[in-house]
């Protein structure tokens, strides 16, 4: 694949381009007009959709692929999350898919020749009660049985690991302990979309932006094509990876989904010097925080309580997350907020994704990632590409069928990890 | 923050309420014979429109009564507040009620027949 890259990014290309004041960089991907027909169309140009297209081309050797995006690449939840990556899930099915993703993250920058700034700075989940600590220890053992790194830390060890954290036992929700996944961390969210887009484009994938799908055309029980704002495009296989808009596309195809679209809010502070070199999450006071490479403190919490497509949420949610952050990190109390936003996440009843064939031939859905999809981006694209190419799920994606809601084989991560993502 | 008019207490902030999601889901009785797929539609599948939506709210920190509202999920505009167990009367509410796929679901059709 590497020799096909038109313009390889390296220290040498950087040096060479600096001589011409960086005015001669080539575009990272083309802006093609849609062809009349494709073998596979992926709807949704976020991380998951672009990763799917990339793996369809690179792993499965498919040639005639398009990604349709209604806005710009990575403009939805890919650009709106808090970039946390971890694989410390309770159930075997979840461990398997999130660990698959984490392993792909570890080599992603090299594979894509694009720095996704994956930083394994550790993810520490803290507990605030005796019961939560016991539950946590059960989770740690389950996670370790699946071969995933995970360790319990005492409040003293936490204080040593994060000097600015407040481990005073007199606060309303004192820290009783925590568990750390050292291989977890963060990545640069936009770079993930751009890296996959560039690599997929290089393999001939047509990435078509500003092209909204307005209808799904079927011939009896088989997908024929899609109506878009750029006209009708026919296809043999259609993969839908549109997160918050899954139900809208589902309705176009006549499918009923267990998805509810909710706003998930996040915010960043003004940038400051480095004070936090890891990720902290708390399920009990419900807040997660890290520091970006630019120095902003990045905060997130839970979803708003009502369905919405508005890409903004209600005030009580950020108020709550700031209150929790300030109690745990009193040093943050006088920081000012710089930006605040919401994304629309596709929540599923069991807090696990749907990666599935449907009753309609050639129609595939990848949705339901809810509040925690970013961490899974490479793994999600990898197994979804496999499902589309082979028409059959592989071992990792097999439990995530839409049919699990009929059989009752749910993968209930709500109690285990459904909160802070 | 949504400002919701509770039928009993008047306008209150959203933080006093909890949201119960899609309204008008009828629980099929034990005597109704349903396939697993139809049961799944009742239990798990949800109408999730981009537009007008009939939903249940609960005044948790107030009168503790359930009621229904018609809300637009893009603009958050609330068109109607009506009591639990009744159907919406506004144009927006009636069309939101009618366009819900649940009106054609076997679980609801069979439950209503009994």
Boltz contact constraints between the chains, C-beta under 6 A:
constraints:
  - contact:
      token1: [A, 247]
      token2: [B, 48]
      max_distance: 6.0
  - contact:
      token1: [A, 248]
      token2: [B, 50]
      max_distance: 6.0
  - contact:
      token1: [A, 256]
      token2: [B, 45]
      max_distance: 6.0
  - contact:
      token1: [A, 256]
      token2: [B, 101]
      max_distance: 6.0
  - contact:
      token1: [A, 258]
      token2: [B, 44]
      max_distance: 6.0
  - contact:
      token1: [A, 258]
      token2: [B, 45]
      max_distance: 6.0
  - contact:
      token1: [A, 259]
      token2: [B, 48]
      max_distance: 6.0
  - contact:
      token1: [A, 260]
      token2: [B, 46]
      max_distance: 6.0
  - contact:
      token1: [A, 260]
      token2: [B, 48]
      max_distance: 6.0
  - contact:
      token1: [A, 261]
      token2: [B, 48]
      max_distance: 6.0
  - contact:
      token1: [A, 305]
      token2: [B, 19]
      max_distance: 6.0
  - contact:
      token1: [A, 306]
      token2: [B, 19]
      max_distance: 6.0
  - contact:
      token1: [A, 307]
      token2: [B, 73]
      max_distance: 6.0
  - contact:
      token1: [A, 308]
      token2: [B, 73]
      max_distance: 6.0
  - contact:
      token1: [A, 309]
      token2: [B, 50]
      max_distance: 6.0
  - contact:
      token1: [A, 309]
      token2: [B, 73]
      max_distance: 6.0
  - contact:
      token1: [A, 309]
      token2: [B, 74]
      max_distance: 6.0
  - contact:
      token1: [A, 310]
      token2: [B, 74]
      max_distance: 6.0
  - contact:
      token1: [A, 314]
      token2: [B, 1]
      max_distance: 6.0
  - contact:
      token1: [A, 314]
      token2: [B, 14]
      max_distance: 6.0
  - contact:
      token1: [A, 315]
      token2: [B, 1]
      max_distance: 6.0
  - contact:
      token1: [A, 316]
      token2: [B, 15]
      max_distance: 6.0
  - contact:
      token1: [A, 349]
      token2: [B, 44]
      max_distance: 6.0
  - contact:
      token1: [A, 405]
      token2: [B, 40]
      max_distance: 6.0
  - contact:
      token1: [A, 405]
      token2: [B, 44]
      max_distance: 6.0
  - contact:
      token1: [A, 406]
      token2: [B, 36]
      max_distance: 6.0
  - contact:
      token1: [A, 406]
      token2: [B, 37]
      max_distance: 6.0
  - contact:
      token1: [A, 406]
      token2: [B, 40]
      max_distance: 6.0
